[in-house]
């Protein structure tokens, strides 16, 4: 067997292994359902007539949850690295978005309340 055919054979084995952990159609449908429900909750929450923290905080929480779902499933972050049961990158993205939202809230509060 030539080196070229071995490389092709090795690539196909590696290629198959990489796709073994991709989300299934069921996962995509459950993700779709979760995103639809969260979006409906966000829209309904915005029509409750609330203002200030009572309006913004739940919307931010729902936003972070939706971000984690999208990053974990559609960007394949759930399956990229098998640390913390395969959720390492999603946890890292969740922490990063949490920090970004925290900085946004602090800066907004500083301008709003002249801190």
N, C-alpha and C positions, 0 to 999 in steps of 0.2 A: 504494500500500500504506500502510495507516495505521500510526501509531507503535505501536499496541497489537499488531498482527499481527507487526511486525518484532521487537518485544520477545519475543514468544512464539517466533518463529523463532530469534532469537539465543539464547534460553534453551535450546531443544532442542539446538542445536549444541553449546553449552557443556556441557549435561547429558550428551550422548553422549561428548564428549571426556573428561569426568571418569570415566566408567565404562569407558573403553577399557583402563585399566591395572589393573583389579581382578583379584584372583586367580581362576584358573580352578578348575573342579571337581577337576582333577588336583592342583592345588596344595593344595586342602583335604584331599584324600585322603592325599597325601604328608605333610601336617602331622599329620593324625590318626595315621598310621602311626608317625611320629617320636615323637609324644607317648606313644603306647601303649608303644613300645619303651623310651623313657626312664623311664616310670612303672614298667614291669616291672623294669628295672634298679634303680631306687630301692627297690622292695619287696624284691627279691632281696638287695640290698646290706644292707638293714636286718636280714635274717635270717642274715647271716654270723657273727654273734656278736662283731663288732668293737666297740670302744668308743673314746671320745675322738676325737682328730683323725682317726684312720683311718676312723671311721664318719662323722663330720660333714663333713669337707672334700669328699669325693666327692659326698655328698648336696647340699651347697651348690653345687658346680659344676654338677651336673645340674639343680638348681633354676634357676640363672641361665640355662642353655641353654634350658630349657623356657620361661622368661619371655621370652627374646629371640624364640623361635619364635612364641609367642602374640601378643606385642606387634607383631611384624613382619607377621604374616599376618592375624590376626583383627582387629587394630586398623588394618590397611592402612598401617602405618608404612613398609613397604618401598617403597610407591609414592607416598607423599605429597609427597616433595621429591626432586628428581633431583640431589642432591649426593652424592658418593661412590657413584655408580651406583645411586641410589635408596634407599640404606640409611642415610641420615643420621639419621633419627629413631630407628631401631633401634639404631644405634651409641650415640646419646645416651642412650637408655633402658638399654642394656647398661652404660654407664659409670655411670649413676645407680644401678642396682641393685648394681653392684660396690662403689660407695662405701657404699651402705646396708648391705650385708653386712659390709664392712670395719669400719664403725662398730659394728655389732652384735657382731662378734667381739671387738673391742677392749674394749667395755664389759663383755661377758661375762667376758673374761679378767681385767679389772680386779676384778670382784667375786669371781670364782672363786679367784684367786691373791693377792688383797689387794694389788694393785699401787697 
